[in-house]
Amino acid sequence: MRSRYTAFVLGDSEYLLSTWHPDTRPKELGLDDGPGWVSLQVLSASERGDLGQVHFRAVYSLESGWGYLEEESGFRKLDGRWFYLAGKTTEGRLKPGRNEPCPCGSGRKHKACCL
């Protein structure tokens, strides 16, 4: 999952397609209009046999603040490698308080970082 997030950050559609399960892989993947990803938080992960689940939240920057994409992703292992199957996603806006950690991942309070 972390390598796929990194590929989204770098705009590496070739890697994303190569790690997508052949049964659900799209013919092409355009990443030109992707957001400015800033952090990934894996909320849970599990595996049972050759099937895996990852629940994550990825934060991105917007001109007017912060947004997030949260997904419960399914993976399948083929020949010792994990491949992305599909996921259920939700998106929303983050509204961090002044004294909460900044969503950019700096470790600083939001009021002293990205306000």
C-alpha positions as CSV (number, residue, x, y, z in Angstrom):
1,M,0.0,0.0,0.0
2,R,2.8,2.4,0.9
3,S,4.5,1.9,-2.4
4,R,1.3,2.6,-4.3
5,Y,0.8,5.8,-2.3
6,T,4.3,6.8,-3.3
7,A,3.5,6.1,-6.9
8,F,0.5,8.4,-6.7
9,V,2.7,11.1,-5.2
10,L,5.2,10.8,-8.0
11,G,2.6,10.4,-10.7
12,D,4.0,6.9,-11.7
13,S,1.0,5.4,-13.4
14,E,3.1,2.6,-14.9
15,Y,3.9,1.3,-11.4
16,L,0.3,1.6,-10.3
17,L,-0.9,-0.4,-13.3
18,S,1.8,-3.0,-12.8
19,T,0.6,-3.5,-9.1
20,W,-3.1,-3.6,-10.1
21,H,-4.7,-7.1,-10.3
22,P,-5.2,-8.1,-13.9
23,D,-9.0,-8.8,-13.3
24,T,-9.7,-5.2,-12.3
25,R,-6.9,-3.2,-13.9
26,P,-7.9,-0.3,-16.2
27,K,-6.4,0.0,-19.6
28,E,-4.8,3.4,-18.7
29,L,-4.6,5.6,-15.7
30,G,-4.3,9.4,-16.0
31,L,-2.7,11.2,-13.0
32,D,-2.2,14.6,-14.5
33,D,-5.0,16.3,-12.4
34,G,-4.1,14.6,-9.1
35,P,-4.0,16.5,-5.9
36,G,-0.9,17.4,-3.9
37,W,-0.6,14.4,-1.6
38,V,1.0,15.2,1.8
39,S,0.6,12.2,4.1
40,L,-0.6,8.6,4.4
41,Q,-2.0,7.0,7.5
42,V,-2.6,3.2,7.5
43,L,-5.6,2.8,9.9
44,S,-5.7,-1.0,9.8
45,A,-4.4,-4.0,7.7
46,S,-5.2,-7.7,7.7
47,E,-4.7,-10.7,5.6
48,R,-6.3,-14.1,5.3
49,G,-4.7,-16.5,3.0
50,D,-4.1,-14.8,-0.4
51,L,-6.6,-11.9,0.3
52,G,-5.7,-8.7,2.2
53,Q,-7.5,-5.6,3.4
54,V,-6.0,-2.2,4.0
55,H,-7.9,0.8,5.5
56,F,-6.0,4.1,5.0
57,R,-6.4,7.8,4.9
58,A,-4.4,10.0,2.5
59,V,-4.3,13.7,3.1
60,Y,-3.9,16.2,0.3
61,S,-3.6,20.0,0.1
62,L,-6.1,22.3,-1.5
63,E,-5.9,26.0,-2.3
64,S,-8.5,26.6,0.4
65,G,-7.2,24.0,3.0
66,W,-7.0,20.3,3.3
67,G,-8.8,17.3,2.0
68,Y,-8.6,13.5,2.5
69,L,-9.4,10.3,0.7
70,E,-10.2,7.3,2.9
71,E,-10.3,3.9,1.4
72,E,-10.8,0.3,2.4
73,S,-8.7,-1.5,-0.2
74,G,-8.7,-5.1,-1.2
75,F,-5.6,-7.0,-2.4
76,R,-4.8,-10.4,-3.7
77,K,-1.5,-12.3,-3.6
78,L,-0.4,-13.8,-6.9
79,D,3.0,-15.6,-7.2
80,G,4.1,-14.1,-3.9
81,R,3.2,-10.5,-4.8
82,W,0.3,-8.4,-3.6
83,F,-2.0,-6.8,-6.3
84,Y,-4.6,-4.1,-5.7
85,L,-8.2,-5.4,-6.5
86,A,-10.6,-2.5,-5.7
87,G,-11.6,-0.3,-2.9
88,K,-14.5,1.7,-1.3
89,T,-13.6,5.3,-1.0
90,T,-14.9,8.4,0.7
91,E,-13.6,11.9,0.5
92,G,-13.9,15.0,2.7
93,R,-12.4,18.2,3.9
94,L,-10.2,18.4,7.0
95,K,-10.6,21.3,9.3
96,P,-7.8,21.1,11.9
97,G,-8.0,23.2,15.0
98,R,-5.3,25.7,15.7
99,N,-3.7,23.5,18.4
100,E,-4.0,20.2,16.5
101,P,-1.1,18.7,14.6
102,C,-0.8,20.2,11.1
103,P,-2.0,17.8,8.3
104,C,1.2,18.4,6.4
105,G,3.0,16.0,8.7
106,S,5.5,18.5,10.1
107,G,4.7,17.6,13.7
108,R,4.1,21.2,14.5
109,K,0.8,22.6,15.6
110,H,-1.5,23.8,12.8
111,K,-1.4,27.4,14.0
112,A,2.4,27.6,13.8
113,C,2.7,25.8,10.5
114,C,0.3,26.1,7.6
115,L,-2.2,28.7,8.6
